[in-house]
Amino acid sequence: MKGVYVLIIEIPQEIIVDVGSMKNVVFSKGYWVYIGSAQGTTSTNLEHRLKRHFTTSKKIHWHIDYLLSDHVILQDAVWVTTDQPMECRVVQNLIQTNQFELGPLGFGASDCKSKCGAHLLKYSGTKSLILQIDRIFKELGLPPNTYNGKFRA
């Protein structure tokens, strides 16, 4: 299964994390979202990618692994199935709501061709975070699902 997903991450207090070559990255308290894609057919398919994010003992490889291995709470994920690389469109649409701020430059976006800046965003809105993400997926014609450790439609 191929798709795009948004991880909902709670950071209970400010933390400083070394993220690969990015040293001493400060993450403020609050809710953050990471937008990722899973376009592979085996270990990089949607189901494997989400299971990996919700697993605590794993080899650190991706930018998001560094953040998830620290003192954060992975609340849930909203995902859609699609063969299209929609990750950047989701990032751009979330930013346009004016309820999200760009995270550390380059985070999760080292291979981004759309110049998003980052695929990690800080939520600054006051409305339901999951409803905001659902709305963006629906506007893109993609019916959203939630994960929270298991697939359920």
N, CA, C and O atoms as a GROMACS GRO file, in nm:
protein
  612
    1MET      N    1   0.085  -0.117   0.000
    1MET     CA    2   0.000   0.000   0.000
    1MET      C    3   0.090   0.124   0.000
    1MET      O    4   0.183   0.134   0.081
    2LYS      N    5   0.063   0.218  -0.090
    2LYS     CA    6   0.138   0.342  -0.100
    2LYS      C    7   0.054   0.456  -0.047
    2LYS      O    8  -0.069   0.452  -0.051
    3GLY      N    9   0.121   0.559   0.005
    3GLY     CA   10   0.043   0.671   0.056
    3GLY      C   11   0.127   0.783   0.113
    3GLY      O   12   0.249   0.788   0.100
    4VAL      N   13   0.055   0.874   0.178
    4VAL     CA   14   0.112   0.990   0.245
    4VAL      C   15   0.053   0.991   0.385
    4VAL      O   16  -0.061   0.951   0.406
    5TYR      N   17   0.132   1.038   0.482
    5TYR     CA   18   0.084   1.038   0.620
    5TYR      C   19   0.132   1.162   0.693
    5TYR      O   20   0.229   1.227   0.654
    6VAL      N   21   0.061   1.193   0.801
    6VAL     CA   22   0.098   1.303   0.889
    6VAL      C   23   0.105   1.246   1.031
    6VAL      O   24   0.005   1.198   1.084
    7LEU      N   25   0.224   1.253   1.090
    7LEU     CA   26   0.240   1.212   1.230
    7LEU      C   27   0.207   1.329   1.320
    7LEU      O   28   0.248   1.442   1.295
    8ILE      N   29   0.132   1.302   1.426
    8ILE     CA   30   0.098   1.405   1.525
    8ILE      C   31   0.184   1.378   1.648
    8ILE      O   32   0.171   1.274   1.714
    9ILE      N   33   0.270   1.475   1.679
    9ILE     CA   34   0.371   1.458   1.783
    9ILE      C   35   0.350   1.564   1.890
    9ILE      O   36   0.338   1.682   1.860
   10GLU      N   37   0.346   1.520   2.014
   10GLU     CA   38   0.340   1.614   2.126
   10GLU      C   39   0.478   1.623   2.190
   10GLU      O   40   0.540   1.522   2.222
   11ILE      N   41   0.524   1.744   2.208
   11ILE     CA   42   0.649   1.768   2.279
   11ILE      C   43   0.611   1.837   2.410
   11ILE      O   44   0.578   1.956   2.410
   12PRO      N   45   0.617   1.763   2.523
   12PRO     CA   46   0.568   1.817   2.650
   12PRO      C   47   0.651   1.932   2.707
   12PRO      O   48   0.598   2.016   2.781
   13GLN      N   49   0.779   1.938   2.672
   13GLN     CA   50   0.865   2.048   2.717
   13GLN      C   51   0.975   2.067   2.614
   13GLN      O   52   1.009   1.975   2.541
   14GLU      N   53   1.030   2.187   2.609
   14GLU     CA   54   1.134   2.216   2.510
   14GLU      C   55   1.247   2.114   2.519
   14GLU      O   56   1.291   2.077   2.628
   15ILE      N   57   1.292   2.067   2.402
   15ILE     CA   58   1.404   1.973   2.397
   15ILE      C   59   1.504   2.019   2.292
   15ILE      O   60   1.471   2.095   2.200
   16ILE      N   61   1.625   1.973   2.306
   16ILE     CA   62   1.731   2.000   2.210
   16ILE      C   63   1.780   1.865   2.160
   16ILE      O   64   1.818   1.778   2.240
   17VAL      N   65   1.780   1.847   2.028
   17VAL     CA   66   1.813   1.718   1.969
   17VAL      C   67   1.914   1.737   1.858
   17VAL      O   68   1.905   1.832   1.779
   18ASP      N   69   2.012   1.648   1.851
   18ASP     CA   70   2.100   1.641   1.735
   18ASP      C   71   2.029   1.556   1.632
   18ASP      O   72   1.997   1.440   1.658
   19VAL      N   73   2.004   1.612   1.515
   19VAL     CA   74   1.931   1.543   1.408
   19VAL      C   75   2.029   1.522   1.292
   19VAL      O   76   2.045   1.610   1.207
   20GLY      N   77   2.093   1.406   1.291
   20GLY     CA   78   2.194   1.380   1.189
   20GLY      C   79   2.302   1.486   1.195
   20GLY      O   80   2.364   1.505   1.300
   21SER      N   81   2.326   1.554   1.084
   21SER     CA   82   2.429   1.658   1.080
   21SER      C   83   2.380   1.791   1.138
   21SER      O   84   2.460   1.883   1.157
   22MET      N   85   2.251   1.802   1.166
   22MET     CA   86   2.196   1.924   1.226
   22MET      C   87   2.210   1.913   1.378
   22MET      O   88   2.143   1.831   1.441
   23LYS      N   89   2.297   1.993   1.436
   23LYS     CA   90   2.327   1.984   1.579
   23LYS      C   91   2.246   2.085   1.659
   23LYS      O   92   2.215   2.194   1.613
   24ASN      N   93   2.212   2.044   1.782
   24ASN     CA   94   2.143   2.130   1.878
   24ASN      C   95   2.017   2.196   1.823
   24ASN      O   96   1.999   2.317   1.833
   25VAL      N   97   1.931   2.114   1.763
   25VAL     CA   98   1.805   2.164   1.710
   25VAL      C   99   1.706   2.177   1.826
   25VAL      O  100   1.682   2.081   1.899
   26VAL      N  101   1.650   2.295   1.841
   26VAL     CA  102   1.556   2.323   1.951
   26VAL      C  103   1.414   2.298   1.902
   26VAL      O  104   1.372   2.350   1.798
   27PHE      N  105   1.340   2.219   1.979
   27PHE     CA  106   1.198   2.193   1.951
   27PHE      C  107   1.120   2.245   2.072
   27PHE      O  108   1.138   2.196   2.183
   28SER      N  109   1.036   2.343   2.049
   28SER     CA  110   0.959   2.402   2.159
   28SER      C  111   0.842   2.312   2.197
   28SER      O  112   0.800   2.226   2.121
   29LYS      N  113   0.794   2.335   2.316
   29LYS     CA  114   0.678   2.263   2.368
   29LYS      C  115   0.558   2.285   2.276
   29LYS      O  116   0.539   2.395   2.225
   30GLY      N  117   0.478   2.181   2.257
   30GLY     CA  118   0.357   2.194   2.179
   30GLY      C  119   0.336   2.077   2.086
   30GLY      O  120   0.396   1.970   2.102
   31TYR      N  121   0.249   2.098   1.989
   31TYR     CA  122   0.218   1.993   1.891
   31TYR      C  123   0.290   2.022   1.760
   31TYR      O  124   0.294   2.135   1.712
   32TRP      N  125   0.344   1.917   1.705
   32TRP     CA  126   0.417   1.923   1.579
   32TRP      C  127   0.360   1.817   1.487
   32TRP      O  128   0.305   1.717   1.533
   33VAL      N  129   0.373   1.839   1.357
   33VAL     CA  130   0.332   1.737   1.260
   33VAL      C  131   0.446   1.712   1.164
   33VAL      O  132   0.515   1.804   1.119
   34TYR      N  133   0.464   1.586   1.134
   34TYR     CA  134   0.564   1.545   1.035
   34TYR      C  135   0.489   1.485   0.917
   34TYR      O  136   0.406   1.396   0.935
   35ILE      N  137   0.518   1.533   0.798
   35ILE     CA  138   0.451   1.487   0.678
   35ILE      C  139   0.548   1.397   0.602
   35ILE      O  140   0.657   1.440   0.564
   36GLY      N  141   0.506   1.273   0.582
   36GLY     CA  142   0.593   1.177   0.515
   36GLY      C  143   0.520   1.104   0.404
   36GLY      O  144   0.398   1.107   0.394
   37SER      N  145   0.599   1.038   0.321
   37SER     CA  146   0.539   0.958   0.214
   37SER      C  147   0.592   0.816   0.223
   37SER      O  148   0.700   0.791   0.275
   38ALA      N  149   0.515   0.727   0.171
   38ALA     CA  150   0.550   0.585   0.169
   38ALA      C  151   0.512   0.534   0.030
   38ALA      O  152   0.399   0.490   0.009
   39GLN      N  153   0.605   0.539  -0.061
   39GLN     CA  154   0.575   0.503  -0.200
   39GLN      C  155   0.642   0.373  -0.243
   39GLN      O  156   0.643   0.339  -0.361
   40GLY      N  157   0.698   0.300  -0.147
   40GLY     CA  158   0.765   0.175  -0.179
   40GLY      C  159   0.671   0.057  -0.181
   40GLY      O  160   0.550   0.070  -0.160
   41THR      N  161   0.728  -0.059  -0.207
   41THR     CA  162   0.647  -0.180  -0.214
   41THR      C  163   0.678  -0.279  -0.102
   41THR      O  164   0.600  -0.372  -0.080
   42THR      N  165   0.788  -0.262  -0.033
   42THR     CA  166   0.821  -0.356   0.076
   42THR      C  167   0.836  -0.278   0.207
   42THR      O  168   0.737  -0.232   0.263
   43SER      N  169   0.959  -0.262   0.255
   43SER     CA  170   0.979  -0.197   0.384
   43SER      C  171   0.947  -0.048   0.382
   43SER      O  172   0.935   0.014   0.487
   44THR      N  173   0.933   0.010   0.265
   44THR     CA  174   0.897   0.152   0.257
   44THR      C  175   0.752   0.174   0.216
   44THR      O  176   0.714   0.284   0.174
   45ASN      N  177   0.669   0.070   0.228
   45ASN     CA  178   0.527   0.091   0.199
   45ASN      C  179   0.460   0.156   0.320
   45ASN      O  180   0.522   0.166   0.427
   46LEU      N  181   0.338   0.198   0.305
   46LEU     CA  182   0.268   0.275   0.407
   46LEU      C  183   0.256   0.200   0.539
   46LEU      O  184   0.285   0.256   0.645
   47GLU      N  185   0.213   0.076   0.534
   47GLU     CA  186   0.194  -0.001   0.657
   47GLU      C  187   0.326  -0.017   0.732
   47GLU      O  188   0.330   0.004   0.854
   48HIS      N  189   0.432  -0.055   0.664
   48HIS     CA  190   0.562  -0.072   0.730
   48HIS      C  191   0.616   0.060   0.784
   48HIS      O  192   0.671   0.065   0.894
   49ARG      N  193   0.600   0.166   0.707
   49ARG     CA  194   0.652   0.296   0.750
   49ARG      C  195   0.582   0.341   0.879
   49ARG      O  196   0.649   0.386   0.973
   50LEU      N  197   0.449   0.330   0.885
   50LEU     CA  198   0.378   0.372   1.006
   50LEU      C  199   0.411   0.283   1.125
   50LEU      O  200   0.431   0.332   1.236
   51LYS      N  201   0.417   0.152   1.103
   51LYS     CA  202   0.455   0.062   1.213
   51LYS      C  203   0.592   0.098   1.267
   51LYS      O  204   0.614   0.097   1.388
   52ARG      N  205   0.683   0.131   1.178
   52ARG     CA  206   0.819   0.166   1.218
   52ARG      C  207   0.818   0.292   1.305
   52ARG      O  208   0.886   0.296   1.408
   53HIS      N  209   0.740   0.393   1.266
   53HIS     CA  210   0.735   0.516   1.344
   53HIS      C  211   0.681   0.490   1.485
   53HIS      O  212   0.724   0.555   1.580
   54PHE      N  213   0.588   0.398   1.499
   54PHE     CA  214   0.527   0.370   1.629
   54PHE      C  215   0.606   0.268   1.710
   54PHE      O  216   0.566   0.233   1.822
   55THR      N  217   0.718   0.218   1.655
   55THR     CA  218   0.806   0.126   1.727
   55THR      C  219   0.914   0.206   1.798
   55THR      O  220   0.973   0.297   1.739
   56THR      N  221   0.939   0.173   1.924
   56THR     CA  222   1.038   0.251   1.999
   56THR      C  223   1.180   0.202   1.978
   56THR      O  224   1.273   0.284   1.982
   57SER      N  225   1.202   0.075   1.956
   57SER     CA  226   1.339   0.026   1.937
   57SER      C  227   1.363   0.001   1.788
   57SER      O  228   1.316  -0.097   1.730
   58LYS      N  229   1.438   0.093   1.728
   58LYS     CA  230   1.468   0.084   1.586
   58LYS      C  231   1.601   0.152   1.559
   58LYS      O  232   1.647   0.234   1.638
   59LYS      N  233   1.660   0.118   1.448
   59LYS     CA  234   1.783   0.183   1.407
   59LYS      C  235   1.748   0.325   1.362
   59LYS      O  236   1.653   0.345   1.287
   60ILE      N  237   1.825   0.422   1.409
   60ILE     CA  238   1.803   0.561   1.373
   60ILE      C  239   1.855   0.584   1.231
   60ILE      O  240   1.973   0.562   1.203
   61HIS      N  241   1.766   0.626   1.142
   61HIS     CA  242   1.804   0.646   1.002
   61HIS      C  243   1.754   0.780   0.947
   61HIS      O  244   1.832   0.859   0.895
   62TRP      N  245   1.624   0.804   0.959
   62TRP     CA  246   1.561   0.924   0.903
   62TRP      C  247   1.563   1.037   1.006
   62TRP      O  248   1.579   1.013   1.125
   63HIS      N  249   1.548   1.162   0.959
   63HIS     CA  250   1.541   1.276   1.050
   63HIS      C  251   1.438   1.254   1.159
   63HIS      O  252   1.465   1.280   1.276
   64ILE      N  253   1.320   1.207   1.122
   64ILE     CA  254   1.213   1.190   1.220
   64ILE      C  255   1.250   1.089   1.328
   64ILE      O  256   1.201   1.100   1.440
   65ASP      N  257   1.335   0.992   1.296
   65ASP     CA  258   1.378   0.893   1.397
   65ASP      C  259   1.449   0.961   1.514
   65ASP      O  260   1.431   0.920   1.629
   66TYR      N  261   1.529   1.064   1.485
   66TYR     CA  262   1.600   1.134   1.591
   66TYR      C  263   1.503   1.203   1.686
   66TYR      O  264   1.522   1.200   1.807
   67LEU      N  265   1.399   1.263   1.630
   67LEU     CA  266   1.301   1.331   1.713
   67LEU      C  267   1.216   1.232   1.792
   67LEU      O  268   1.191   1.252   1.911
   68LEU      N  269   1.172   1.125   1.727
   68LEU     CA  270   1.085   1.029   1.795
   68LEU      C  271   1.158   0.948   1.900
   68LEU      O  272   1.094   0.886   1.985
   69SER      N  273   1.291   0.946   1.895
   69SER     CA  274   1.365   0.869   1.994
   69SER      C  275   1.386   0.947   2.124
   69SER      O  276   1.435   0.891   2.222
   70ASP      N  277   1.351   1.073   2.124
   70ASP     CA  278   1.371   1.155   2.243
   70ASP      C  279   1.242   1.162   2.324
   70ASP      O  280   1.155   1.076   2.311
   71HIS      N  281   1.230   1.262   2.407
   71HIS     CA  282   1.118   1.272   2.500
   71HIS      C  283   0.997   1.338   2.435
   71HIS      O  284   0.960   1.450   2.469
   72VAL      N  285   0.936   1.266   2.343
   72VAL     CA  286   0.816   1.314   2.275
   72VAL      C  287   0.710   1.205   2.281
   72VAL      O  288   0.738   1.090   2.313
   73ILE      N  289   0.588   1.243   2.250
   73ILE     CA  290   0.477   1.148   2.248
   73ILE      C  291   0.420   1.146   2.107
   73ILE      O  292   0.369   1.247   2.058
   74LEU      N  293   0.428   1.031   2.043
   74LEU     CA  294   0.368   1.015   1.911
   74LEU      C  295   0.221   0.985   1.935
   74LEU      O  296   0.184   0.874   1.974
   75GLN      N  297   0.136   1.085   1.911
   75GLN     CA  298  -0.006   1.075   1.944
   75GLN      C  299  -0.084   0.988   1.846
   75GLN      O  300  -0.162   0.902   1.886
   76ASP      N  301  -0.063   1.012   1.718
   76ASP     CA  302  -0.144   0.945   1.616
   76ASP      C  303  -0.085   0.975   1.480
   76ASP      O  304   0.013   1.049   1.468
   77ALA      N  305  -0.145   0.918   1.379
   77ALA     CA  306  -0.109   0.949   1.240
   77ALA      C  307  -0.238   0.953   1.159
   77ALA      O  308  -0.329   0.874   1.182
   78VAL      N  309  -0.243   1.044   1.065
   78VAL     CA  310  -0.352   1.050   0.968
   78VAL      C  311  -0.288   1.014   0.835
   78VAL      O  312  -0.185   1.070   0.798
   79TRP      N  313  -0.350   0.920   0.764
   79TRP     CA  314  -0.289   0.871   0.641
   79TRP      C  315  -0.391   0.855   0.530
   79TRP      O  316  -0.511   0.843   0.554
   80VAL      N  317  -0.340   0.856   0.408
   80VAL     CA  318  -0.422   0.832   0.290
   80VAL      C  319  -0.346   0.741   0.196
   80VAL      O  320  -0.223   0.738   0.195
   81THR      N  321  -0.419   0.667   0.118
   81THR     CA  322  -0.355   0.586   0.014
   81THR      C  323  -0.354   0.667  -0.115
   81THR      O  324  -0.455   0.725  -0.156
   82THR      N  325  -0.238   0.668  -0.179
   82THR     CA  326  -0.222   0.734  -0.307
   82THR      C  327  -0.091   0.690  -0.370
   82THR      O  328   0.008   0.669  -0.300
   83ASP      N  329  -0.091   0.676  -0.500
   83ASP     CA  330   0.031   0.645  -0.573
   83ASP      C  331   0.106   0.772  -0.610
   83ASP      O  332   0.218   0.767  -0.660
   84GLN      N  333   0.045   0.887  -0.584
   84GLN     CA  334   0.103   1.015  -0.620
   84GLN      C  335   0.189   1.069  -0.506
   84GLN      O  336   0.154   1.052  -0.389
   85PRO      N  337   0.299   1.134  -0.537
   85PRO     CA  338   0.382   1.196  -0.433
   85PRO      C  339   0.318   1.327  -0.386
   85PRO      O  340   0.348   1.434  -0.440
   86MET      N  341   0.231   1.320  -0.288
   86MET     CA  342   0.152   1.434  -0.242
   86MET      C  343   0.209   1.501  -0.117
   86MET      O  344   0.151   1.598  -0.067
   87GLU      N  345   0.319   1.452  -0.067
   87GLU     CA  346   0.378   1.501   0.058
   87GLU      C  347   0.397   1.653   0.057
   87GLU      O  348   0.357   1.721   0.152
   88CYS      N  349   0.456   1.706  -0.048
   88CYS     CA  350   0.482   1.850  -0.055
   88CYS      C  351   0.353   1.931  -0.065
   88CYS      O  352   0.343   2.039  -0.008
   89ARG      N  353   0.255   1.880  -0.136
   89ARG     CA  354   0.126   1.952  -0.145
   89ARG      C  355   0.059   1.959  -0.008
   89ARG      O  356  -0.002   2.061   0.025
   90VAL      N  357   0.072   1.851   0.071
   90VAL     CA  358   0.014   1.853   0.206
   90VAL      C  359   0.087   1.957   0.291
   90VAL      O  360   0.022   2.035   0.360
   91VAL      N  361   0.220   1.959   0.286
   91VAL     CA  362   0.298   2.058   0.361
   91VAL      C  363   0.253   2.199   0.321
   91VAL      O  364   0.222   2.281   0.407
   92GLN      N  365   0.250   2.226   0.193
   92GLN     CA  366   0.215   2.361   0.145
   92GLN      C  367   0.074   2.400   0.184
   92GLN      O  368   0.050   2.515   0.222
   93ASN      N  369  -0.020   2.307   0.175
   93ASN     CA  370  -0.159   2.338   0.211
   93ASN      C  371  -0.173   2.362   0.362
   93ASN      O  372  -0.251   2.448   0.403
   94LEU      N  373  -0.099   2.288   0.443
   94LEU     CA  374  -0.104   2.311   0.588
   94LEU      C  375  -0.048   2.449   0.621
   94LEU      O  376  -0.106   2.522   0.702
   95ILE      N  377   0.064   2.486   0.560
   95ILE     CA  378   0.125   2.618   0.583
   95ILE      C  379   0.026   2.729   0.544
   95ILE      O  380   0.017   2.830   0.614
   96GLN      N  381  -0.048   2.711   0.435
   96GLN     CA  382  -0.141   2.814   0.388
   96GLN      C  383  -0.257   2.838   0.483
   96GLN      O  384  -0.324   2.941   0.473
   97THR      N  385  -0.282   2.746   0.576
   97THR     CA  386  -0.391   2.767   0.673
   97THR      C  387  -0.354   2.872   0.778
   97THR      O  388  -0.439   2.917   0.854
   98ASN      N  389  -0.226   2.910   0.782
   98ASN     CA  390  -0.174   3.004   0.883
   98ASN      C  391  -0.186   2.949   1.025
   98ASN      O  392  -0.183   3.026   1.121
   99GLN      N  393  -0.201   2.818   1.039
   99GLN     CA  394  -0.206   2.755   1.170
   99GLN      C  395  -0.083   2.667   1.196
   99GLN      O  396  -0.075   2.598   1.298
  100PHE      N  397   0.011   2.670   1.102
  100PHE     CA  398   0.133   2.590   1.112
  100PHE      C  399   0.253   2.678   1.079
  100PHE      O  400   0.246   2.764   0.992
  101GLU      N  401   0.362   2.654   1.151
  101GLU     CA  402   0.487   2.724   1.125
  101GLU      C  403   0.590   2.623   1.079
  101GLU      O  404   0.592   2.508   1.125
  102LEU      N  405   0.675   2.665   0.989
  102LEU     CA  406   0.780   2.579   0.938
  102LEU      C  407   0.875   2.540   1.050
  102LEU      O  408   0.917   2.623   1.130
  103GLY      N  409   0.909   2.410   1.055
  103GLY     CA  410   1.003   2.359   1.154
  103GLY      C  411   1.146   2.387   1.110
  103GLY      O  412   1.169   2.469   1.021
  104PRO      N  413   1.243   2.319   1.171
  104PRO     CA  414   1.383   2.341   1.137
  104PRO      C  415   1.408   2.318   0.988
  104PRO      O  416   1.367   2.217   0.932
  105LEU      N  417   1.476   2.414   0.924
  105LEU     CA  418   1.501   2.406   0.780
  105LEU      C  419   1.571   2.276   0.743
  105LEU      O  420   1.671   2.239   0.804
  106GLY      N  421   1.517   2.209   0.644
  106GLY     CA  422   1.573   2.084   0.594
  106GLY      C  423   1.520   1.960   0.662
  106GLY      O  424   1.542   1.850   0.612
  107PHE      N  425   1.450   1.974   0.775
  107PHE     CA  426   1.403   1.857   0.849
  107PHE      C  427   1.305   1.777   0.764
  107PHE      O  428   1.199   1.826   0.726
  108GLY      N  429   1.342   1.653   0.736
  108GLY     CA  430   1.256   1.564   0.659
  108GLY      C  431   1.241   1.602   0.514
  108GLY      O  432   1.160   1.543   0.443
  109ALA      N  433   1.319   1.700   0.469
  109ALA     CA  434   1.301   1.752   0.333
  109ALA      C  435   1.431   1.752   0.254
  109ALA      O  436   1.448   1.832   0.163
  110SER      N  437   1.522   1.662   0.289
  110SER     CA  438   1.652   1.662   0.220
  110SER      C  439   1.639   1.625   0.072
  110SER      O  440   1.725   1.662  -0.008
  111ASP      N  441   1.533   1.554   0.037
  111ASP     CA  442   1.512   1.518  -0.104
  111ASP      C  443   1.395   1.593  -0.167
  111ASP      O  444   1.347   1.556  -0.274
  112CYS      N  445   1.348   1.699  -0.101
  112CYS     CA  446   1.233   1.776  -0.148
  112CYS      C  447   1.269   1.860  -0.270
  112CYS      O  448   1.364   1.939  -0.266
  113LYS      N  449   1.195   1.841  -0.377
  113LYS     CA  450   1.217   1.916  -0.500
  113LYS      C  451   1.126   2.040  -0.509
  113LYS      O  452   1.144   2.124  -0.597
  114SER      N  453   1.030   2.050  -0.418
  114SER     CA  454   0.935   2.162  -0.419
  114SER      C  455   0.978   2.278  -0.331
  114SER      O  456   0.906   2.378  -0.320
  115LYS      N  457   1.093   2.266  -0.269
  115LYS     CA  458   1.148   2.372  -0.184
  115LYS      C  459   1.054   2.407  -0.068
  115LYS      O  460   1.031   2.525  -0.039
  116CYS      N  461   1.001   2.304  -0.003
  116CYS     CA  462   0.912   2.326   0.111
  116CYS      C  463   0.985   2.390   0.229
  116CYS      O  464   0.925   2.464   0.307
  117GLY      N  465   1.111   2.362   0.242
  117GLY     CA  466   1.189   2.412   0.356
  117GLY      C  467   1.202   2.308   0.465
  117GLY      O  468   1.310   2.286   0.518
  118ALA      N  469   1.091   2.243   0.498
  118ALA     CA  470   1.090   2.136   0.598
  118ALA      C  471   0.959   2.059   0.584
  118ALA      O  472   0.860   2.112   0.533
  119HIS      N  473   0.960   1.936   0.628
  119HIS     CA  474   0.838   1.855   0.631
  119HIS      C  475   0.795   1.829   0.775
  119HIS      O  476   0.719   1.737   0.804
  120LEU      N  477   0.845   1.913   0.865
  120LEU     CA  478   0.804   1.913   1.005
  120LEU      C  479   0.751   2.053   1.035
  120LEU      O  480   0.819   2.153   1.011
  121LEU      N  481   0.629   2.059   1.088
  121LEU     CA  482   0.563   2.187   1.114
  121LEU      C  483   0.518   2.195   1.259
  121LEU      O  484   0.478   2.094   1.318
  122LYS      N  485   0.524   2.313   1.316
  122LYS     CA  486   0.473   2.337   1.451
  122LYS      C  487   0.330   2.388   1.438
  122LYS      O  488   0.303   2.480   1.361
  123TYR      N  489   0.240   2.327   1.514
  123TYR     CA  490   0.099   2.367   1.510
  123TYR      C  491   0.079   2.486   1.604
  123TYR      O  492   0.113   2.479   1.722
  124SER      N  493   0.023   2.593   1.552
  124SER     CA  494  -0.001   2.713   1.632
  124SER      C  495  -0.150   2.749   1.636
  124SER      O  496  -0.187   2.855   1.686
  125GLY      N  497  -0.232   2.662   1.582
  125GLY     CA  498  -0.375   2.690   1.576
  125GLY      C  499  -0.447   2.661   1.705
  125GLY      O  500  -0.387   2.616   1.802
  126THR      N  501  -0.577   2.688   1.705
  126THR     CA  502  -0.658   2.666   1.824
  126THR      C  503  -0.768   2.562   1.800
  126THR      O  504  -0.832   2.516   1.894
  127LYS      N  505  -0.789   2.525   1.674
  127LYS     CA  506  -0.891   2.426   1.641
  127LYS      C  507  -0.833   2.286   1.650
  127LYS      O  508  -0.712   2.270   1.667
  128SER      N  509  -0.917   2.186   1.638
  128SER     CA  510  -0.872   2.047   1.643
  128SER      C  511  -0.766   2.020   1.537
  128SER      O  512  -0.790   2.041   1.418
  129LEU      N  513  -0.652   1.974   1.581
  129LEU     CA  514  -0.542   1.945   1.490
  129LEU      C  515  -0.579   1.835   1.390
  129LEU      O  516  -0.553   1.849   1.271
  130ILE      N  517  -0.639   1.728   1.437
  130ILE     CA  518  -0.677   1.619   1.347
  130ILE      C  519  -0.779   1.667   1.245
  130ILE      O  520  -0.772   1.628   1.128
  131LEU      N  521  -0.873   1.750   1.285
  131LEU     CA  522  -0.972   1.802   1.190
  131LEU      C  523  -0.906   1.889   1.083
  131LEU      O  524  -0.948   1.888   0.968
  132GLN      N  525  -0.803   1.965   1.121
  132GLN     CA  526  -0.730   2.047   1.023
  132GLN      C  527  -0.662   1.958   0.919
  132GLN      O  528  -0.667   1.986   0.799
  133ILE      N  529  -0.599   1.852   0.965
  133ILE     CA  530  -0.530   1.760   0.874
  133ILE      C  531  -0.632   1.688   0.785
  133ILE      O  532  -0.612   1.675   0.664
  134ASP      N  533  -0.740   1.641   0.846
  134ASP     CA  534  -0.847   1.575   0.768
  134ASP      C  535  -0.898   1.667   0.657
  134ASP      O  536  -0.916   1.623   0.543
  135ARG      N  537  -0.921   1.794   0.691
  135ARG     CA  538  -0.973   1.890   0.594
  135ARG      C  539  -0.877   1.906   0.475
  135ARG      O  540  -0.921   1.911   0.360
  136ILE      N  541  -0.748   1.914   0.504
  136ILE     CA  542  -0.649   1.930   0.397
  136ILE      C  543  -0.652   1.808   0.305
  136ILE      O  544  -0.652   1.823   0.183
  137PHE      N  545  -0.654   1.688   0.361
  137PHE     CA  546  -0.658   1.568   0.278
  137PHE      C  547  -0.786   1.566   0.194
  137PHE      O  548  -0.782   1.532   0.075
  138LYS      N  549  -0.898   1.601   0.254
  138LYS     CA  550  -1.025   1.602   0.180
  138LYS      C  551  -1.022   1.704   0.067
  138LYS      O  552  -1.073   1.677  -0.042
  139GLU      N  553  -0.963   1.821   0.092
  139GLU     CA  554  -0.951   1.922  -0.013
  139GLU      C  555  -0.867   1.872  -0.130
  139GLU      O  556  -0.888   1.913  -0.244
  140LEU      N  557  -0.774   1.782  -0.102
  140LEU     CA  558  -0.690   1.723  -0.207
  140LEU      C  559  -0.757   1.600  -0.270
  140LEU      O  560  -0.698   1.534  -0.356
  141GLY      N  561  -0.880   1.570  -0.227
  141GLY     CA  562  -0.954   1.456  -0.282
  141GLY      C  563  -0.907   1.323  -0.228
  141GLY      O  564  -0.923   1.220  -0.294
  142LEU      N  565  -0.849   1.324  -0.108
  142LEU     CA  566  -0.796   1.202  -0.048
  142LEU      C  567  -0.868   1.175   0.084
  142LEU      O  568  -0.854   1.252   0.179
  143PRO      N  569  -0.946   1.066   0.094
  143PRO     CA  570  -1.018   1.037   0.218
  143PRO      C  571  -0.922   0.992   0.329
  143PRO      O  572  -0.852   0.892   0.313
  144PRO      N  573  -0.918   1.066   0.442
  144PRO     CA  574  -0.822   1.037   0.548
  144PRO      C  575  -0.864   0.923   0.640
  144PRO      O  576  -0.982   0.893   0.657
  145ASN      N  577  -0.762   0.860   0.698
  145ASN     CA  578  -0.779   0.754   0.797
  145ASN      C  579  -0.687   0.786   0.914
  145ASN      O  580  -0.591   0.862   0.899
  146THR      N  581  -0.716   0.729   1.032
  146THR     CA  582  -0.626   0.746   1.145
  146THR      C  583  -0.558   0.614   1.177
  146THR      O  584  -0.609   0.508   1.141
  147TYR      N  585  -0.445   0.621   1.242
  147TYR     CA  586  -0.362   0.502   1.266
  147TYR      C  587  -0.354   0.465   1.414
  147TYR      O  588  -0.412   0.365   1.455
  148ASN      N  589  -0.284   0.544   1.494
  148ASN     CA  590  -0.266   0.522   1.637
  148ASN      C  591  -0.225   0.379   1.670
  148ASN      O  592  -0.284   0.316   1.758
  149GLY      N  593  -0.125   0.328   1.600
  149GLY     CA  594  -0.070   0.197   1.630
  149GLY      C  595  -0.129   0.082   1.551
  149GLY      O  596  -0.076  -0.029   1.556
  150LYS      N  597  -0.235   0.106   1.477
  150LYS     CA  598  -0.292   0.000   1.393
  150LYS      C  599  -0.375   0.063   1.281
  150LYS      O  600  -0.425   0.175   1.294
  151PHE      N  601  -0.388  -0.010   1.174
  151PHE     CA  602  -0.467   0.042   1.063
  151PHE      C  603  -0.615   0.025   1.094
  151PHE      O  604  -0.661  -0.081   1.137
  152ARG      N  605  -0.688   0.134   1.071
  152ARG     CA  606  -0.834   0.130   1.082
  152ARG      C  607  -0.890   0.238   0.991
  152ARG      O  608  -0.839   0.350   0.988
  153ALA      N  609  -0.989   0.205   0.920
  153ALA     CA  610  -1.045   0.302   0.824
  153ALA      C  611  -1.166   0.370   0.883
  153ALA      O  612  -1.226   0.455   0.818
   0.00000   0.00000   0.00000
